[in-house]
Amino acid sequence: MLAQQDAHEAERNARLVKAVYVYEAPLRLWHWVNALAITVLAITGYFIGKPLPSIAGDTSAQYVMGWIRFLHFAAAYIFAIGFLGRIYWALVGNHHARQIFILPIFNRNWWGEVLYELRWYLFLVKEPNKYVGHNPMAQLMMFLFFTVGAVYMILTGFALYGEGLGAGSWADHMFGWVIWVLGGNSLQVHNMHRLGMWVTLCFIIVHIYAAIREDIMSRQSLISTMVSGWRMFKD
């Protein structure tokens, strides 16, 4: 239903003003802060799993891995707190802010639009549909690979963090159960968390490609929309 409303709203506004205000300022700020946090998490997380070679000299003067771990944990706090803020904005923001949290899975027309968008991305159809917010395919992918993925990474990440802080720490109390649910083996949880990083990076590559592709081929703005908040529809 929301996808159909988006399509009708896009068509109506494109004819009238060719620009629609979609993403509010708090959402746009979260998007770019979140992108930076994920970048830091991915780089530092990689080196935590594959540490740098030892450096000659006094380790207390170097502290390279210490800084890498500090940046990883700091970015993790920003990512987690930002995600909670994103949930809050989904409740108080416009209906576009809720798209990555709520899927109209019982709407057959929505699934039909998902399949149409898939065919569009596979170059099997020539004309794209117009949407004000996320198109149905993007909405589904954002829900699966970001919303669900973020919960997965936060739970597994803070479970490992709690193990490092020690038994009885706040993180151990809140997230220690995750390790036991996933088999009680912290190395296994570490590997699962690392796998989640690679899945997230693959999603980001596809996400950036799709945004650039839509900007060029569908003649509706995506990248600039996340800067200005306005979606432009071109002739």
Disulfide bonds with the S-S distance in Angstrom:
none
